[in-house]
Amino acid sequence: MPIAAIESLVELIKHSKATTLSEFMESLKDASQKLKSSVRNSISLSAGADLFLRFVTRTSHDVTNFEACKEHLMNSGKVLVEKAVAVRHKIAELGVQFIKDDATILIHSYSRVVMLLLQQAAAHKIRFNVYVTESRPTSLGIKSAKILCKAGIPATIILDTAVGYVIDKVDAVFVGAEGVVENGGLINAIGTYQLAVVAKAANKPFYAVIESYKFVRLFPLNQYDLPTHTSDLLAFPDLESRCYQESQIGENSEQNIKEEDYDVENFVARNPTVDYTPPEYITLLCTDLGVLTPSGVSDELIKLYL
Amino acid sequence: MENEGNKKSIKERTKAKHKEKQSKEMNESSNKQVAALFSHLEIAKGANASLASRDIHPAVLVIGLQFADFKICGANARCIATLTAFKKVIQDYKTPEGTTLSRHLPTHLSPQISYLVNSRPMSVGMGNAIRHLKLEISTMDIDLADDDAKLLLCEKIDNFIRDRITVADRVIVSYGLQKIQDGDVILTYARSSVVQALLLEAHAKGIQFKVIIVDSRPRLEGKGLLRCLVDAGISCTYAFLHAVGFVLKDVSKVFLGAHAFMSNGALYSRVGTAMVAMMAKEKNIPVIVCCETYKFAEKVQLDSFVMNEQGNPDEMVNISTTSTPKAGLLDGWLHKPDLKLLNLLHDLTPSKYITTVITEVGMIPCTSVPVILREYKQV
């Protein structure tokens, strides 16, 4: 998603007819705002867009020729996109050291960079087992397990509710993330936070594996301080309208209520898709900038944005 | 401040030390009544304008007296007052024959500074501001004419006040507004100028929120904040520090002001702050500190005992809640040899109790204080 955002902004530069720098900046800002508001979950997208905008502001200061500046930005945008794959390989290489022979790893949902890391570890002839959470409602855990089995890594899918049950058998937890916030906390697929809490309670290391272009300038104070949070998530049903419906339905109401409760689409829409894991639950973050402690993330972000 | 190999300044310093000794002897009687564990802490000796040397500028004399009487208190107010007074000192300064401004002005300033320190120990922010001023003086072009140099210095002082304090406060308020939502109940302790500005601005923006002001004896600074917020029409609750556990159950966010931030991420602020932060963290309530970056200290401090400031113990005797003093049970404590009073002014909140710090460079975790110090040094 962040890469897609950068790509689309580069495309915009290519077709931009702006004649002055401020006009050009304005159009870029508008576009990134539009991108952010177009999706329900804008966290990783805004990380990419903000990073590129910041890059534009920095370079536009020292270039006097506007056309050359545009050319330069387009090229560096392309480089940024091309580097994305190489970055993942670098992270995987760095992360392998955290997997020891005969280890049992727990992962959550599906993440490209975690997959790559595990495959890399297997290529290094490290023998290990993986538990994968099913990760409802997307069930992306099943996809992860299939990929691992194909790579010859023993993988077992567990229920999201079984994390506490398996945690004692686990040596380390690995997760990817949609975004890393300013204090080093994670924003990731729903369930990551409870995984981290359980890992902390069992004294198991909890590693986040993440590309540095996913660092976002956000500072959530709690779960409800995220841009993805809306008031209709996990809201209690409006009892009055419900009573009215019930009285209309009449005798057969019990069956009808049951059906409504298990209306999967409605139930998924009312549930959050991501949660926030505070930094105190994270052991280390494995990034392309090196292996960082959560407070190191803020260090990097300050360097980038100050 | 320390690296002045100037013989003259050493002489002046020894002179100042001698004077300090004299005034220490004068205060000996009250020193006896200080709790043994805290005898190393600085006590505001109270400015004595008649003892001050002729060199002290009248503007500095005035603020010295105001500092000692807590007529000007709060880190920002004191820093601005000091810099404004020093501007007057610089404007009235004439370089003596045979020396240059950049060499002589620092030695002219140091007795003024030690006079201020004598009237009340200097805050970290003031120290940083003065260090900045001295750096500006020492890096000035030696060939610059006196009047031009003075003009330039005054401009630099104005810039410092603007960039690091007044504009910084406005930026902090704008960041803080993002974290105040409809329905919030905000708890604050004592009085901080930035938190006050933030709450007033949030109210002006039409955000519906309530404020709980926690306060404590003997200074009761929260009363000033209470009056200010109630005048603006904000719904407030006023409670004492011992009730903090009770009032916290409705609170959604805690906003605190700062006196200084240490390099290890510890907050040095009005005594009682640590307790409020600890209780809030215990209840999983976010603790947000508003602090300008000029208050960041390069020191590391682990507890409130090594460095602190003692207030006048007599403040504790007065139990009146109005302006007319009323002596309580402690009246006549000086004559009871076994009774010692301790009136600490600050305490230290460990970084684990602080969720975030709002500075003019953005919201940062308090572990990033040394990063900001490092980045500023490079500039």
Interface residues (C-beta under 8 A of the other chain):
Chain A: E182 N183 G184 R217 F219 L221 N222 D225 P279 S295 S298 D299 I302 K303 Y305 L306
Chain B: K179 K253 N284 P286 I288 T355 T356 V361 G362 M363 I364 P365 T367 S368 V371 I372 E375
